[in-house]
Amino acid sequence: MINVIVNFRRYLKRRNYSPHSVKYYLNILKHFVLWLDVSLEQVTAEKIEGYIDYLHQKRMRPASINCYVAILRVFYHYLRYEEKVELKNPITPGCRLRVPRPLPRFLREEEIERFFAAIPSKRDWALFRVMLRCGLRVEEVAKLTLGAIDCKRRRIMVFNGKGSKDRVVYISDDAHDALVAYLKIRSHYRAKQVFLVEKGDCKGQPISVRGIQKRMEYYAKKSGVAVSCHRLRHTMATQLLNAEAEVETIQDLLGHNWITTTQRYCRVSNLKVQRDYFKAMAVILARSAPVPPGAQEASLRRALIEPILAATPCLRVCDGR
């Protein structure tokens, strides 16, 4: 059993899985093995359903349960085709749970102003302004280096983003000004990372992902705004969409693999849909508006007289006078 798990770990590395993903896969596999009361080769679809029920009892979310099941599917696929174990994959398509698809939540303009008004630190102001304007993930901004920033061209090279992909994002004027203001007071010039710890024993070291999240939680509580690091990313995408940027452009800036992921923002706030709706509704309401007294008779009189005038231009109608 130990050899199989070690070989599975090597298999994931050969497939160029990130260290975080490899660790996550092995932890879930360990969790499943400790729950089992039979060998891995004897697992059936009914046993998998029992495991799903167990995860439900632990009050796990459907999306997390689907992730566990997907990893087990990869493991049994490995056993069958790499280890040549004669077995049937117990993970059937029916194991996947239905998952709600909530719309991305974003901040309104007044909430953005209130949030940044609560930030006195130039480092934190620049950090969260870059996340808002460039659409960086929290891990990407934590690993951001000085060499990746091109202030002259107003762009940032994001190296080894999610899925080990690189991309280019651009710096707005306010984000550029915030970065320049922070870099002027940044004292540790030898560190490669842009954003550093400013106090305590770790002063001068790169700020961690958890450190950024704690600062976000602190300012969210201070400002009274329900905000998270990823919600800044949602806000950036929604603002670009409302400014009539192309969905493909937003996809490239956010680093999405599939355009369907980016198209979710079209369901949140699409000004074109909004304009089309109110334009059509104005026509509908005009048609169904109540007719004032006497207007119906005048409209009928015009409907009878106008065809006669069009047919006989020389005819003069006195209309009762």
C-alpha positions as CSV (number, residue, x, y, z in Angstrom):
1,M,0.0,0.0,0.0
2,I,2.8,2.4,0.9
3,N,4.5,1.7,-2.4
4,V,1.3,2.4,-4.3
5,I,0.9,5.8,-2.6
6,V,4.5,6.7,-3.2
7,N,4.2,5.8,-6.9
8,F,1.0,7.8,-7.1
9,R,2.9,10.8,-5.7
10,R,5.5,10.4,-8.4
11,Y,2.8,10.0,-11.0
12,L,1.3,13.4,-10.0
13,K,4.7,15.0,-10.1
14,R,5.3,13.6,-13.6
15,R,2.0,15.2,-14.6
16,N,3.4,18.5,-13.5
17,Y,0.9,19.0,-10.6
18,S,1.9,21.8,-8.3
19,P,3.4,20.9,-4.8
20,H,0.2,22.3,-3.2
21,S,-2.0,20.0,-5.4
22,V,0.2,16.9,-4.7
23,K,0.0,17.5,-0.9
24,Y,-3.8,18.1,-1.2
25,Y,-4.3,14.9,-3.2
26,L,-2.3,12.8,-0.7
27,N,-4.1,14.2,2.3
28,I,-7.5,13.3,0.8
29,L,-6.3,9.9,-0.1
30,K,-5.0,9.4,3.4
31,H,-8.4,10.5,4.8
32,F,-10.2,8.0,2.6
33,V,-7.9,5.1,3.5
34,L,-8.3,5.7,7.2
35,W,-12.1,5.7,6.8
36,L,-12.1,2.4,4.8
37,D,-12.6,-0.9,6.5
38,V,-11.7,-2.9,3.4
39,S,-8.7,-2.9,1.0
40,L,-8.6,-0.4,-1.9
41,E,-9.1,-3.1,-4.4
42,Q,-12.4,-4.2,-2.8
43,V,-14.0,-0.8,-2.8
44,T,-17.4,-0.7,-4.6
45,A,-19.8,2.0,-5.8
46,E,-21.9,1.3,-2.7
47,K,-18.8,1.9,-0.5
48,I,-18.2,5.2,-2.2
49,E,-21.8,6.2,-1.6
50,G,-21.3,5.4,2.1
51,Y,-18.2,7.6,2.1
52,I,-20.2,10.5,0.6
53,D,-22.8,10.0,3.3
54,Y,-20.0,10.2,5.9
55,L,-18.7,13.5,4.4
56,H,-22.3,14.8,4.5
57,Q,-22.4,14.0,8.2
58,K,-19.2,16.0,8.6
59,R,-21.2,18.9,7.2
60,M,-18.9,19.3,4.2
61,R,-20.1,21.4,1.3
62,P,-21.2,19.7,-1.9
63,A,-18.3,21.3,-3.9
64,S,-15.8,20.0,-1.4
65,I,-17.3,16.5,-1.6
66,N,-17.2,16.6,-5.4
67,C,-13.5,17.5,-5.1
68,Y,-12.8,14.5,-2.8
69,V,-14.7,12.2,-5.2
70,A,-12.8,13.6,-8.2
71,I,-9.4,12.9,-6.6
72,L,-10.5,9.3,-5.8
73,R,-11.5,8.9,-9.4
74,V,-8.0,10.0,-10.5
75,F,-6.4,7.6,-8.0
76,Y,-8.4,4.6,-9.2
77,H,-7.7,5.5,-12.8
78,Y,-4.0,5.4,-11.9
79,L,-4.4,2.0,-10.2
80,R,-6.0,0.5,-13.3
81,Y,-3.9,2.0,-16.1
82,E,-0.6,2.7,-14.4
83,E,-0.3,0.0,-11.8
84,K,-2.3,-2.5,-14.0
85,V,-4.6,-3.5,-11.2
86,E,-7.6,-5.5,-12.4
87,L,-10.5,-3.5,-11.0
88,K,-13.4,-1.4,-12.0
89,N,-13.4,2.2,-11.1
90,P,-16.0,2.5,-8.3
91,I,-16.4,6.3,-9.0
92,T,-19.5,6.4,-11.3
93,P,-20.8,9.6,-12.9
94,G,-23.8,9.5,-10.6
95,C,-21.5,10.1,-7.6
96,R,-21.2,13.8,-8.4
97,L,-23.5,16.1,-6.3
98,R,-25.4,19.0,-7.7
99,V,-23.7,22.2,-6.7
100,P,-25.3,25.6,-6.5
101,R,-23.8,28.2,-8.7
102,P,-24.0,31.6,-6.9
103,L,-23.2,34.7,-8.8
104,P,-19.9,36.5,-8.1
105,R,-20.3,39.2,-5.5
106,F,-18.7,42.6,-6.1
107,L,-18.3,45.9,-4.3
108,R,-20.2,49.1,-5.2
109,E,-18.4,52.3,-5.7
110,E,-19.4,53.7,-2.3
111,E,-18.2,50.5,-0.6
112,I,-14.8,50.7,-2.4
113,E,-14.4,54.3,-1.2
114,R,-15.4,53.3,2.4
115,F,-13.0,50.4,2.4
116,F,-9.9,52.3,1.2
117,A,-10.8,55.2,3.5
118,A,-10.1,52.8,6.4
119,I,-6.5,52.0,5.2
120,P,-3.8,54.3,6.6
121,S,-0.8,52.2,5.6
122,K,0.8,53.0,2.2
123,R,1.8,49.3,1.8
124,D,-1.7,48.0,2.4
125,W,-3.2,50.7,0.2
126,A,-0.9,49.8,-2.7
127,L,-1.4,46.1,-2.1
128,F,-5.2,46.1,-2.2
129,R,-5.3,48.7,-5.0
130,V,-3.2,46.5,-7.2
131,M,-5.5,43.5,-6.4
132,L,-8.5,45.7,-7.3
133,R,-7.2,47.2,-10.5
134,C,-5.1,44.3,-11.8
135,G,-7.3,41.4,-10.8
136,L,-4.5,39.5,-9.0
137,R,-5.1,36.5,-6.8
138,V,-3.9,36.8,-3.2
139,E,-1.1,34.2,-3.8
140,E,-0.1,36.1,-7.0
141,V,0.2,39.4,-5.2
142,A,2.1,37.8,-2.3
143,K,4.7,36.4,-4.8
144,L,4.9,39.6,-6.8
145,T,8.5,40.7,-7.4
146,L,10.1,44.0,-8.3
147,G,11.4,42.6,-11.5
148,A,7.8,41.7,-12.6
149,I,6.7,45.3,-12.5
150,D,7.3,47.5,-15.6
151,C,6.2,51.0,-14.5
152,K,7.1,52.6,-17.8
153,R,4.8,50.3,-19.8
154,R,2.3,50.2,-17.0
155,R,2.2,46.4,-16.8
156,I,2.9,43.4,-14.5
157,M,4.2,40.0,-15.5
158,V,2.4,37.4,-13.4
159,F,4.7,34.3,-13.3
160,N,3.5,30.9,-12.2
161,G,-0.1,31.9,-11.6
162,K,-2.8,29.4,-11.0
163,G,-2.1,26.3,-13.0
164,S,1.5,27.4,-13.4
165,K,0.4,29.8,-16.2
166,D,2.0,33.2,-16.9
167,R,0.0,36.3,-18.0
168,V,0.3,40.0,-18.4
169,V,-1.9,42.5,-16.5
170,Y,-1.9,46.3,-16.7
171,I,-1.6,49.0,-14.1
172,S,-4.1,51.8,-13.8
173,D,-3.1,55.3,-12.9
174,D,-4.3,55.1,-9.3
175,A,-2.6,51.7,-8.8
176,H,0.6,53.1,-10.3
177,D,0.5,56.1,-8.0
178,A,-0.1,53.8,-4.9
179,L,2.8,51.6,-5.9
180,V,5.2,54.5,-6.4
181,A,4.3,56.0,-3.1
182,Y,4.9,52.7,-1.3
183,L,8.2,51.9,-3.0
184,K,9.6,55.3,-2.0
185,I,9.2,54.3,1.7
186,R,10.1,50.6,1.3
187,S,13.4,50.2,3.2
188,H,14.5,46.7,2.5
189,Y,16.0,46.9,-1.0
190,R,17.5,43.4,-1.1
191,A,14.2,41.5,-0.9
192,K,12.8,40.5,-4.3
193,Q,9.1,40.5,-3.3
194,V,7.3,43.8,-3.4
195,F,5.2,43.7,-0.3
196,L,7.1,43.1,2.9
197,V,6.3,42.7,6.6
198,E,6.7,46.1,8.3
199,K,6.7,45.1,12.0
200,G,7.7,42.4,14.4
201,D,10.4,39.7,14.2
202,C,9.6,39.0,10.5
203,K,10.2,42.6,9.5
204,G,11.6,42.9,6.0
205,Q,10.5,39.4,4.9
206,P,7.8,38.9,2.2
207,I,4.3,39.0,3.5
208,S,2.5,35.7,3.4
209,V,-0.9,34.8,1.9
210,R,-2.3,34.5,5.4
211,G,-0.8,37.8,6.4
212,I,-2.6,39.5,3.5
213,Q,-5.9,37.8,4.4
214,K,-5.5,39.0,8.0
215,R,-5.0,42.6,6.9
216,M,-8.1,42.2,4.7
217,E,-10.2,40.9,7.6
218,Y,-9.0,43.7,9.8
219,Y,-9.9,46.5,7.3
220,A,-13.2,44.8,6.5
221,K,-14.2,44.9,10.1
222,K,-12.9,48.4,10.5
223,S,-14.8,49.8,7.5
224,G,-17.9,47.7,7.9
225,V,-17.7,46.4,4.3
226,A,-18.2,42.7,3.5
227,V,-15.1,42.3,1.4
228,S,-12.5,39.6,0.8
229,C,-9.4,39.3,-1.3
230,H,-11.2,37.5,-4.1
231,R,-14.1,39.9,-4.0
232,L,-11.8,42.6,-5.2
233,R,-11.1,40.4,-8.2
234,H,-14.8,40.0,-8.8
235,T,-15.2,43.8,-8.6
236,M,-12.5,44.4,-11.1
237,A,-14.1,42.0,-13.6
238,T,-17.6,43.5,-13.1
239,Q,-16.3,47.1,-13.6
240,L,-14.6,46.2,-16.8
241,L,-17.7,44.5,-18.1
242,N,-19.8,47.5,-17.3
243,A,-17.3,49.7,-19.1
244,E,-18.1,47.6,-22.2
245,A,-14.8,45.6,-22.2
246,E,-14.9,42.4,-24.3
247,V,-15.4,39.2,-22.3
248,E,-12.3,37.7,-24.0
249,T,-10.2,40.6,-22.7
250,I,-11.4,40.1,-19.2
251,Q,-10.7,36.4,-19.5
252,D,-7.1,37.1,-20.4
253,L,-6.6,39.6,-17.6
254,L,-8.1,37.2,-15.0
255,G,-6.2,34.2,-16.3
256,H,-9.3,32.0,-16.7
257,N,-9.0,28.7,-18.6
258,W,-12.5,28.7,-19.9
259,I,-14.5,31.6,-21.1
260,T,-17.6,30.2,-19.4
261,T,-16.0,31.1,-16.1
262,T,-15.7,34.7,-17.2
263,Q,-19.2,34.8,-18.7
264,R,-20.6,34.4,-15.1
265,Y,-20.0,38.1,-14.6
266,C,-22.3,38.8,-17.5
267,R,-25.1,37.5,-15.3
268,V,-24.2,39.8,-12.4
269,S,-24.2,43.3,-13.9
270,N,-24.4,43.8,-17.7
271,L,-25.3,47.3,-18.6
272,K,-26.2,46.4,-22.2
273,V,-28.8,43.9,-20.9
274,Q,-30.0,46.6,-18.5
275,R,-30.4,49.2,-21.2
276,D,-32.1,46.8,-23.6
277,Y,-34.6,45.8,-20.8
278,F,-35.6,49.3,-19.9
279,K,-35.8,50.4,-23.5
280,A,-38.2,47.5,-24.3
281,M,-40.1,48.0,-21.2
282,A,-40.7,51.7,-22.1
283,V,-42.3,50.5,-25.3
284,I,-44.4,48.0,-23.6
285,L,-45.6,50.5,-21.0
286,A,-46.4,53.1,-23.7
287,R,-48.6,50.6,-25.5
288,S,-50.5,49.5,-22.4
289,A,-50.8,53.1,-20.9
290,P,-54.5,54.1,-20.2
291,V,-56.1,56.3,-22.9
292,P,-57.5,59.7,-21.6
293,P,-61.2,60.4,-22.2
294,G,-61.9,61.8,-25.7
295,A,-58.5,60.7,-27.0
296,Q,-60.0,57.5,-28.4
297,E,-62.6,59.3,-30.5
298,A,-60.0,61.8,-31.9
299,S,-57.7,58.8,-32.7
300,L,-60.6,57.1,-34.5
301,R,-61.5,60.3,-36.5
302,R,-57.9,60.6,-37.6
303,A,-57.8,57.0,-38.6
304,L,-60.8,57.5,-40.9
305,I,-59.9,60.9,-42.4
306,E,-56.1,60.3,-43.2
307,P,-56.7,57.5,-45.8
308,I,-59.3,59.7,-47.5
309,L,-56.8,62.6,-47.7
310,A,-54.1,60.3,-49.0
311,A,-56.3,59.0,-51.8
312,T,-57.8,62.5,-52.8
313,P,-55.3,65.2,-52.1
314,C,-57.5,68.0,-53.5
315,L,-60.4,67.2,-51.1
316,R,-60.8,69.6,-48.2
317,V,-62.4,68.3,-45.1
318,C,-64.1,70.8,-42.9
319,D,-64.3,68.5,-39.9
320,G,-67.6,69.8,-38.6
321,R,-66.8,73.6,-39.0
